[in-house]
Amino acid sequence: MILIGLFDSPFTRRVAIALTLAGYTFEHRAWSVGADFDRIREYSPLGRVPVLVLDDGEVLTESALILDWLEHEAPHLALLPSGRERRDALRLIGLASGAADRGVALALERIFHSDATQSKTFLARSLTQVEGALGALDAGCAARDGQWLVGEAMTLADITVVCYATYLVEAVPLVLARWPALAAHVARCEALDVFKQFYAPFYVPQPKGAKEDNA
Ligand SMILES: N[C@@H](CCC(=O)N[C@@H](CS)C(=O)NCC(=O)O)C(=O)O
């Protein structure tokens, strides 16, 4: 299988980590959503990453869809628990996903608009949303007091929260120490080999038209 996308994308990164934990190997295409936009669009009409091309040629886009496929393919991994713990995990994943979505929006606003034409209202609103979600995630980490976010083992909640928090720290940027329990959980997970294997520092893409007003 082939995984398309740079690992500075937290969406691509969480897929790479989950695939690896499940025992899959993949060819990696380190294509940038800026420079390789047209090439990515040949697989994904939205021109976004991650894209996973299965061995039979089927193309999966959207990290949640790819992970849904993986959960069914690799039930031994127990990416998500069941029952109440599953809902707890999905709630944390939802918060982290919303924050990452706002983080991407913040980054795109800065990439595509000059300082003078950026919407300060939009930037402030997005930052409030990111900070609100990180506050709730911090409470979730504090309640677990150093354990995995749900249950007794690493789940997709840990993978997602950590990948997205690290992305936000670099892309927004933010000082994670403001949320100490979250910062501690992120530090613990980022020290693991599988997280280190798929880390790349946030890279600011330079698409055609960047900083053009009204882009
Ligand atoms: N909800 C999507 C988000 C994917 C996404 O936003 N990827 C970014 C890379 S970090 C991207 O492709 N951005 C390019 C663009 O939206 O133009 C997922 O989880 O896969």
The ligand as an SDF file (V2000), in Angstrom:
LIG
                    3D

 20 19  0  0  0  0  0  0  0  0999 V2000
  -10.3200   15.8960    7.7890 N   0  0  0  0  0  0  0  0  0  0  0  0
   -9.1860   15.6190    6.9440 C   0  0  0  0  0  0  0  0  0  0  0  0
   -8.2430   16.7890    6.9950 C   0  0  0  0  0  0  0  0  0  0  0  0
   -7.1280   16.6450    5.9700 C   0  0  0  0  0  0  0  0  0  0  0  0
   -6.3580   17.9450    5.8100 C   0  0  0  0  0  0  0  0  0  0  0  0
   -6.8430   19.0440    6.0920 O   0  0  0  0  0  0  0  0  0  0  0  0
   -5.1240   17.8070    5.3530 N   0  0  0  0  0  0  0  0  0  0  0  0
   -4.3110   18.9670    5.1090 C   0  0  0  0  0  0  0  0  0  0  0  0
   -2.8600   18.6820    5.4020 C   0  0  0  0  0  0  0  0  0  0  0  0
   -2.4830   18.9540    7.0990 S   0  0  0  0  0  0  0  0  0  0  0  0
   -4.4130   19.3280    3.6480 C   0  0  0  0  0  0  0  0  0  0  0  0
   -4.3960   18.4470    2.8210 O   0  0  0  0  0  0  0  0  0  0  0  0
   -4.5130   20.6310    3.3550 N   0  0  0  0  0  0  0  0  0  0  0  0
   -4.5310   21.1330    2.0260 C   0  0  0  0  0  0  0  0  0  0  0  0
   -5.7760   21.8880    1.7200 C   0  0  0  0  0  0  0  0  0  0  0  0
   -6.7810   21.7060    2.4500 O   0  0  0  0  0  0  0  0  0  0  0  0
   -5.7460   22.6260    0.7560 O   0  0  0  0  0  0  0  0  0  0  0  0
   -8.5190   14.3100    7.4110 C   0  0  0  0  0  0  0  0  0  0  0  0
   -8.6030   13.9970    8.5940 O   0  0  0  0  0  0  0  0  0  0  0  0
   -7.9400   13.6010    6.5740 O   0  0  0  0  0  0  0  0  0  0  0  0
  1  2  1  0
  2  3  1  0
  2 18  1  0
  3  4  1  0
  4  5  1  0
  5  6  2  0
  5  7  1  0
  7  8  1  0
  8  9  1  0
  8 11  1  0
  9 10  1  0
 11 12  2  0
 11 13  1  0
 13 14  1  0
 14 15  1  0
 15 16  2  0
 15 17  1  0
 18 19  2  0
 18 20  1  0
M  END
$$$$
